[in-house]
Amino acid sequence: MKIKTFYALVICCCIFFVQHVFAENLELNDIQNAQTGTTVEFNLTINHAPNAVGAFGFEIAFDQEILSYQSYEIGQTFENRFDNIEGNQKEKGILIFGGYSSGQKIEQGESGLLLTLSFKVLKAEKDTIKIQSLIDNFKGWSVKNGLFNQESVSLEDIDHDGKLGLAEVVYLLQVMSGFKL
């Protein structure tokens, strides 16, 4: 029993470490198990800004047959730092955002919520919400796109051996990281 607890603690510490070390500079969260007709929110966060930001621009791309864009809200962390932050639908499935500041900026190394994007679910299918076309002070930043997934996450015996083993740990790491190994 002590060995299982020890291994569980080690795995949790590793996951915590990996999430902090490999966090992307601009990141959208993942959404799982949303029902058709409901509204889902994707949070766009800044993680350890690699440089100061006085101006930025980017696009968000999504499948308009699966999700319908509703609105955006500026995150409290950066709400009063910019003279202007604008977001508009450029074309079907493409949103364009930009902002500038003549005074206070996002400082190098800073983290926080930039925007919350709201979408209505039209179809129960998979989609990737992409961050693309980064310009100004966001140019060259790493990104993590948001995943919209209808698969349910369950804790189950993956290899049907009746024990918690490597297959279950690998599955758990895949789910938590958003990657399929």
N, C-alpha and C positions, 0 to 999 in steps of 0.2 A: 504494500500500500504506500509506503514512504517513497519507494522508487517511482511509482506512477505520479505521485504528487510532485516529486522533484522534476521529472520530465515535463510535466504540464507547466510548471513554473518556468523552466528553461525555455520552452516553446513560446510562452507568453512574452518573456523578456526579449527573445529573438524577434518576434513579430513587432513589438514596440520599437526596437532598435531599427529594424528594416524600414518601418513606416517613416521614421524620422530621418534616416540617412538618405533614403531614396525618394523622398517626397519631391514632387515636381514644383516648379516655381508658380505655375498657374494650374489650378486643379478644379475639376468638376466632380461632384460626388456621384455615386451610382444610385439608381432607383431599382428596387425589386418589388414584385408582386403588386403593382398598381392595377386597378380595375378600369376597364373602359368607361369613359364618362367622368372619371375623377380628375382632379388637378394635382399635378406633381410639381415639386420645386427642386431645381438644381442650384446648388450653392457654388459660386465661383470664388475660390479662395486664393490668396497670395501666400506662398510659403517661402520665408527667408529670401526676400527680394535680392537678387544678385547685384542690383544697382539702384540708385535713387531714381524715382519716377516723377517727372513733372508733366509729362504728356504721354498718352497711350492710345492705341487703337487695336482692334481685333474684330474678328467675325466669329459667330457661332453658327454652325451648320447642323441641320437635323432633317429627318424625313417628315415632310409635312403631311404624309398620308398616315403616319403613326401618331404624331404629336402636333398639336395646334398651339402656336405661341399665344400667350395671354398678356403677360406684362413682365416688367422687371422692377426691382427695388434695390436701391443703393445700400450697401452694408454700412452699419453704424461706424465701423472703424475708419472709413474713408469719406463718409458723408459730407463733412464740412471742410475737407482738405482741398477740394477741387472747385475752381470757379465754374466749371461746367462739366457735366457728364451726360452724354446723350446716347440713346439707343433707339434704333429704328429697324424696321424690316426692309432690307435692301431688295430682296426678291423672295420668291417662295422658297422656304427652307433655309434662308440666310438672314441672320441678324447682324447688324454692324453697330459697334460701340466705340466711343472715343471720349476722351476727357483731357483737360489741361488745368494746370495750376500756375498762377503767377506768384504764389507765396509758398505755403507749406506743402511739402511733397511727401510721397511715400519714401521713407528712408531705407537705405541699404540694410538688409538683414531683417526687415520688418515683415510681419505676417498678419493676416486678418481676412475677414469676409469683404469682398469687393462688390459682388452683385448676387441677388437671388432671382433666378429666372423661373417664371411660372408657365406651365404648359398643360393643356387639356389632353387626356389620353383618348385617341380616336380608335386605335386598334391594339389588340393584345399581341404585339409582336416585338422582336428585339430591335433596338436602334442604338447608334452611337451618336452622342451629341459632341461635335468636334469643335475645338478651339483652333482657329486658323488665321492666317494673314496678320500676324503680329507686326505692329509698326511702332515707331518712335521708341520710347524707353522700354517697351516690352519685347522689342525685336531681339531674337536669339534666346529668349527664355524657353525653358523646357515646359511641356504641358502634359497633363493627364486628362484625356477626354472622359466624359461621363457616359456610363452605360445604362441603358434602359432595358430591363430584362424581365420577362414574365416567368422565368423559372423560379420555383420556390426553393428556398434554402432549408434543408432539413438535416438534422443530425441522425445519420443512419449508418448501418453496418454496410459499408461500401463493398467489401469483398465477401460478405456473408459468412464470416468465420466466428461470429459471436464475441469478438474481442475488439478492443480499441487498439489499432495497430498502425503501421506505416501508411496503408491506403487511406485510412480515415484522416490521419494527420496531413497528408498531401492534399486531400480534398479540402480540408479546412483552410489550409494555407492558400489554395487556389481561390476559394470564395473570398477570403479576407483581403487578398491582394488584387482581386479583380482580373487575374490572369488565369488562363487555362494552360496548365503545364503539359 
